[in-house]
Amino acid sequence: MSVLSLNNVSKTFGKGSATVHALKKVNFSIEKGKLALILGPSGSGKSTFLTIAGSLQTPTSGTVQINDKDVHQLSSRVRESLRLNHLGFVLQSHNLVPYLTVLEQFKLVDKVKKTGNLSKEQLDQLLAQLGIDNLVHKYPDELSGGQSQRVAIARALYPNPEIILADEPTAALDSAHVEEVGKLLASLAHNQEKSIVVVTHDLRLKDYADSIYNIIDGTMTREK
């Protein structure tokens, strides 16, 4: 059974001659325990796809279903609860709070989502796996781009979400860390039954994916 599905989803911006068709009748689904890769160049519609999949944007037409519920038929309050409790986002901008240390980023999550987060032991293991366990007392401006990316990945995984949506999670990483992140995401999918969707242009992640889609000019096709 699909945990997340997009059915004939289109998204347009602007009007008249300025209309941009960001997505064109996109169909996509992912089951529990799978890792899906959405490949495409910059401006292909990848980020629009991800924000619609995560109910951050509304499609112009078509439906998005999470656990068989049409997301955009839900009230805004229920959608917010859905994002908080079931979805984890890894965004390109990292979105780390500048005046909080790495460790305090996770304590902030505890204040927003008070139950169901990873245990201290699980968090310690995750930080070690990502090679950032020695950075817990650093502030974001003391981190490199790659370190900030790995902290953002850990923070997205900390609430223990059912579905993980990642936008270019390896963009700032060297090949060794890409391998670590690829293995981690595949392990989370296969061993902890997470549903993971990664949009990227990084072909180094293909070896870890259960399914691969290509998106160009808003049109999606399945490769694997």
Stockholm file with secondary structure:
# STOCKHOLM 1.0

chainA/1-224         MSVLSLNNVSKTFGKGSATVHALKKVNFSIEKGKLALILGPSGSGKSTFLTIAGSLQTPTSGTVQINDKDVHQLSSRVRESLRLNHLGFVLQSHNLVPYLTVLEQFKLVDKVKKTGNLSKEQLDQLLAQLGIDNLVHKYPDELSGGQSQRVAIARALYPNPEIILADEPTAALDSAHVEEVGKLLASLAHNQEKSIVVVTHDLRLKDYADSIYNIIDGTMTREK
#=GR chainA/1-224 SS CEEEEEEEEEEEESCGGGCEEEEEEEEEEEETTCEEEEECCTTSSHHHHHHHHTTSSCCSEEEEEETTEEGGGSCHHHHHHHHHHHEEEECTTCCCCTTSCHHHHHHHHHHHSCSSCCCHHHHHHHHHHTTCGGGTTCCGGGSCHHHHHHHHHHHHHTTCCSEEEEESTTTTCCHHHHHHHHHHHHHHHHHHCCEEEEEESCGGGGGGCSEEEEEETTEEEECC
#=GC SS_cons         CEEEEEEEEEEEESCGGGCEEEEEEEEEEEETTCEEEEECCTTSSHHHHHHHHTTSSCCSEEEEEETTEEGGGSCHHHHHHHHHHHEEEECTTCCCCTTSCHHHHHHHHHHHSCSSCCCHHHHHHHHHHTTCGGGTTCCGGGSCHHHHHHHHHHHHHTTCCSEEEEESTTTTCCHHHHHHHHHHHHHHHHHHCCEEEEEESCGGGGGGCSEEEEEETTEEEECC
//
